[in-house]
Amino acid sequence: MNRIITAAAIAATPFAAAIAQAPTTPAAYVAMAGAGDQYEIQSSRLVMQTTRNAELRAFAEMMVRDHTNSTAEVKAAARQAGLTVPPPRLDAKGSRDIAALRGAKGTARDGLYVTQQKAAHARALALHRGYAANGTAAPLKAVAGKIAPVVQTHLTALPSM
């Protein structure tokens, strides 16, 4: 059953609090958003290769599409803000999570993917909302505000396992 994850529930998590409190420069925001998108794209492609769950496959397809779009939007906004934008890269957490997914098989992989997606989207929502509220580069603040509701939609669309 899908359920709405509220901002209060996300704010109560330790990693969301850490992200929301950290002063994020425009370059740091771009790097963190890119790392999150890369995790979403790579993990979703991995799960799409093996899952037999049609609902999960559809969710993963949406992740690839939406996070590819958000990467492009953040890059464009960063360029508007005068930043040089390197290609997005996985961070250490994303790399560990991808490795864990590769090690899991069958329905165990599906379940791990869902668990990781909940956490990753909570972090992403905190990041985008935080930058939209407190960022210093207007084009990035605008795109963060545009992306946050999409991330919230992902949280509510996440299949339960």
N, C-alpha and C positions, 0 to 999 in steps of 0.2 A: 504494500500500500504506500502510495506517495504521500509525503507530508511536507508542509511548509516549515522550513527552518527559519526561525525568526532572527532578526539582527541581534536581539538580546541573547539568544542561545549561542550565536557565533561569538559575540563579544565576551561571553563567559569562558571561552576556551583560552588556554594559556598562549597558544601560538598566535591567535588573533589579537590578543591584547598586546603581545610583543610587537607585532607588525603595526598595529594602530598607534602605538606609542613612539615607535622609531621615527626620527626625522628622516624623511625620504627625499633625497635630491631628485631632480628630474631624471638624471642618468640612472640612479639606483632604481627608481620606479620602472623605467623602461627595461632594465635588466631583469628585475623581478617579474614583471609581467611577461616578458619573453620566455623566461625560464618556466613559468607556470604554463604558458601556452605550449611550449615544447613537450613538457610532461604529458599534458592532455592529448596532444596529437599522437605522440609516440605510444603511449599506453593504450590509447583507443585503437590504433592500428594493430597493435599486438593482439588485443582481445578480439578484434574483428576477424582475425585469421583463424581463431579456434572456437569461439563460442557457438553453441547451438541454441542459445536463448535469443529468440527474435527481438524481444523487447530490449535486451541488452545491446544487441547488434545495432538496432535503430538509434539507441542512445549514443553509442560509440561513433556512429556515422555523424550524428549531430555535433559531437565534440570535435571531430576533425574539421568539419565545415566551420563551426562557429569560432573555434580557436585559431584557425587559419585566418579567418576574417579579422579577429581582434588583433592578431599580430600585425596584419597589414595596417589596421587603423592606428595602432600605437606607433608604428614606424612612421607613418605619414604625419602624425601629430608631433612626434619628436623632431622630424625634419623642419616642421613649421616653427618649432621652438628653437631652432638653430643647433640642434644636436647632431653629431655624427652617430649613426646607428649601426653598430656591429650586428652580425647575424645572431639571433637568439640562441642561447645554449642552455642545456639542462644544468640545474644546480646540483649540489651533492645529494640533497634529499630526493630530487627527481631521479637521479641516476640509481640511487639505492632502491627506490620504489619500482623502477623499470626492471632492475635485476631480480627483485623479489617476484614480480609478475612472470618473468621468464622462467623462474624456477618452479612456479606453480602450474598445475595441469588441470584441465577439465573444469568442473564446477568449482573447484578450489580457486582456480584463477579468476573465474567470474566473481566469486565472493570477495576475493582480495581486491579486485578492480573496483568494486562498488565501495568497499571500505576506504580505499585510497581516494576515490573520487569525492567522497563526502569531505574528507579532510582537505584535499587540494582545493575544492571549491570554496570551502569556508575560508581558507587562507586567501584565495583570490578575491573573494568578496570583501574581506577586510582590507586588502591592499587597494582595490579600486575605490571603495568607499572612502578610505582614509585619504587617498591622493585627491579624489574629487573634492573633499572637504578642506584639505590642508595643503595641497600642492602649491608649487610656486610658478609653474609654467602653464599659462592659460590654455594652450591647445591640448596639453596632456590632462589638465583638470577636466576639460570638456569631454575628452574621449574616455577618461576613467568613469565619469558620470554616465556616459552612454553604455559602457561595458558592464557596469555593476548590475543593472537589472537583467541582463542576459545571463550573468553568472547565477543570480538568484533563481532564474527560470531553470537552469541546469540542476540546481539543488532540489527543486520541487519535481523535476522530471526523472530524477534518478530512480531506476528500478530497485525494488527491495529484493534482497536475496535471502 
